[in-house]
Each structure stands twice: as structure tokens, then as C-alpha cells.
Amino acid sequence: SYLKFDPNDPATINIWDSPELDRGQMPSEAQITAVVNDTLLLAKPDPHLLRRAEDLLRLIVTEVYRNALAARRSGYYMEPTLGHLIDLLRTPPINDQQIIECANELRLALEGFRHNPWVDATTAPRFRLTSNAQLEVFELDSVELLPQRLQEALATRVAHRCIVSAQTAATVGPKPQTLVIFDECGHILPKFPAISATIERLARTGRKENVTTLLASQAYEDFTGTPARPNPAGAALAATSGFKLIGRQIGDWSRLAEDARLSEIARAAVERIPSGSGPRQWLFVVGSGDDQWAEVLSVTLGPIQLWTFATNPVEREARRLVHEALGGLISNFEQLLWLAANFPNGISAEQLPLLVAKISRIQLELAAQFQNSSTEAPASYQGN
């Protein structure tokens, strides 16, 4: 299923959702921590109050869950939300002046989100976990029109949902192999910095649940940050990853080589990865240090697939030239067949003049065939 947030139709993932609560059990400490972090993200307390606010919220979140569990056991279904927490902040569990002041500050900050459909609502039906889902795709670009705090909260809730989904799948029978992919990390991590800690938790704890986390981006700095704006969580993810796929590198990639502790042979292999058309290659690195294993992987499309899905600018230009010259003579599929037969490994800029010459010859040959035959055009043409 393809899932996205629609600014014109507010619907959310409730961070309070808990499979343990649905089974009549108290949620885990990890779940409570997720709710506390989500609340802190919205409240943004002063740094000097952060530790006290975190401890206070942990007590209150636990109390909300206890109330929900008691209500369900008595036959009343209660799904906790942010509003329940705000209500309990009116009467903090500890009668201490500093705690009361902290509770008042948190309540003041959170009141602005009460009844907000993005963060103070039950999970929308389209976002509810299903046991038979084989593939879920979340798109985060749709939240960019919302205020920054809501953007970060929703992005973090998606990452947490990935954790809950993997854990839910692993509760019955053998643990299935689950792959969680975060694409375009160069966009996700800087824009939603709070998501880094959630992804790091998934990468660190997912292995025992048979969950593999894959992070993809164009540059290593997308994970580690820059000297001016470092990203410690992203750097930890990159340093502790179980395996790495390293494509062609442009510019200085010495930090990546050092952090991955690549051997000289492995570094040379990355430098030899070709650019342009032809097979796509990566260095596959497993482990680190003396136990590290590295191998070059090459992925090659078949000739027809290569020309069908061509994204290389030179190959797209070649396909355009063929279509303009032969589009009225042979079908689109026959054009692909011809390109596949004559340039099975793709084409480079230097080969474009050769392509133009071949096209000219084919036009003459096809024109001659039409003149010598009263029947329709040939069904297929793959000549040179």
C-alpha cells in the first residue's frame, strides 16, 4: 500500500498505538520512550528543563497507559491520545513546586496542539496496521506544507510505525524477514533531524527481530553531516552498519573510506567503478576491521530492458533520435528491438554519430522495401 499525508484531509498515525495494549498488557519501555520523545518534540521545553520534563512525562505517559488498560479491562475501549496527557498535566503526580512549574510549562506548550488532527487524534483507518500487508510505502514530501514541529512529529511517527510493524509481524510464528528502506536520506535527515534517533534504534534493535534497515543517499555527508553541522546520530548509523553498498564516488571520499576501514584493494575497486552507460557497479562491504569482506557487485540489464528503462541522458537522446527518424516506419517496440540489437550494452556520447549513420542506412533500406512491396510494413526490423 502507498501511504501519504494529505494536507487537505488531515489524518494521522497515533504515536500512542501499542500492540501490547491491544493484547491487554502494559506497553514496553521502548513504546513509552517513543511517546515521551514525541511529546518533547512538540513541547520544545527550555534546555534547562529538559531532564525534569522528560522524567515527568515518563510518569504521566505511564499513568495514561494504566488508565487505558484499566478502562479496556472494564469493557470500555480507550485509545490514548495527546489530549489525555494534557489533562493529567493539570494535576502532576508529585506535589513539588518545581514539578508543578514544569507541568504548567509543558501544558501551556501542548495546549496549542489539543484536538489537532495531525498529532492529537486516533490512528486513521488507512494508517492502521494490517497483518497481511506485504509492502508499505510512506511518502514524506506531503507534510512539507505543515508547520515544522508537525513535520518532524509525523516523520518520526512514520519511523516509529516501521518499528512497531516489524515487531508486530514477529509476534506470531517464525520471525519473517522484514526490510525497512529509508530512501533519499540526504533529504530526510537534515529536514527531520529527530528521525535519526528513531532510525538508529531500529537499526540497532531490529536484527534480533529479523529486520534489516537500509539507508540510501547520494553522499556520505548526508549521514554524517558536515564539520559546520555534524549529525552524530547519522554518523553512528554509518559507522555501525552491518554492510555498505558504495557506488562511484566523486570528489573527496576519504572519510567514508576511513570510517568503513576499507583496505587499499577495496579503495582501488571503488575508484575503478565506471560512470556513464554499461553495468552499474557497487562495492559491497560486510563487517569491519580484520574480518571485513568486500566484493564488487555488477548489475546489468538485458538489452531490451536497458533501452526500455534508459535514464542516462545520452541513451535517452539516442532513443529520441531513433523515434523521430523511424517512428512513422516501425512501432515503438521495434525501435527498442533495433537499439537492443545494435547497442546491447547502451551507448556513449562518442557513439552517437555511428547511431545517426545507422539510422540513415535503415531509412534507405526501409524506403526501398516499401517501394518493392505492395504489402504493409515489415513486422520487425533489427538490421544493421
GICORKA-V837211 format. One record per backbone hydrogen bond with DSSP energy under -1.0 kcal/mol. NH is the residue of the N-H (numbers start at 1). CO is the residue of the C=O. If there is no record, write none. Layout:
BEGIN
((NH CO) (NH CO))
END
This chain:
BEGIN
((3 137) (9 6) (17 14) (22 18) (23 19) (24 21) (25 20) (32 28) (33 29) (34 30) (35 31) (36 32) (37 33) (38 34) (39 35) (40 36) (41 37) (42 38) (43 39) (44 40) (49 46) (50 47) (53 49) (54 50) (55 51) (56 52) (57 53) (58 54) (59 55) (60 56) (61 57) (62 58) (63 59) (64 60) (65 61) (66 62) (67 63) (68 64) (69 65) (70 66) (71 67) (72 68) (73 69) (74 70) (75 72) (76 71) (85 81) (86 82) (87 83) (88 84) (89 85) (90 87) (91 88) (96 94) (100 96) (101 97) (102 98) (103 99) (104 100) (105 101) (106 102) (107 103) (108 104) (109 105) (110 106) (111 107) (113 110) (114 111) (116 113) (120 116) (124 12) (127 124) (128 125) (137 1) (139 3) (143 140) (144 141) (146 143) (151 147) (152 148) (153 149) (154 150) (155 151) (156 152) (157 153) (158 154) (159 155) (160 156) (161 157) (162 158) (163 159) (164 160) (165 161) (166 162) (167 163) (168 164) (169 165) (170 166) (171 168) (178 210) (180 212) (182 214) (185 216) (187 184) (188 184) (189 185) (191 187) (192 188) (195 192) (196 193) (199 195) (200 196) (201 197) (202 198) (203 199) (204 200) (205 201) (206 202) (209 206) (210 207) (211 206) (212 178) (214 180) (216 182) (222 219) (223 220) (224 220) (225 221) (226 229) (231 224) (235 231) (236 232) (237 233) (238 234) (239 235) (240 236) (244 285) (246 283) (257 253) (258 254) (259 255) (260 256) (262 257) (267 263) (268 264) (269 265) (270 266) (271 267) (272 268) (273 270) (280 299) (282 297) (283 246) (284 295) (285 244) (286 293) (287 242) (291 288) (292 289) (293 286) (295 284) (297 282) (299 280) (306 302) (307 303) (308 304) (309 305) (316 312) (317 313) (318 314) (319 315) (320 316) (321 317) (322 318) (323 319) (324 320) (325 321) (326 322) (327 323) (329 326) (330 326) (335 331) (336 332) (337 333) (338 334) (339 335) (340 336) (341 337) (342 338) (343 339) (346 343) (351 348) (352 349) (355 351) (356 352) (357 353) (358 354) (359 355) (360 356) (361 357) (362 358) (363 359) (364 360) (365 361) (366 362) (367 363) (368 364) (369 365) (370 366) (371 367) (372 368))
END
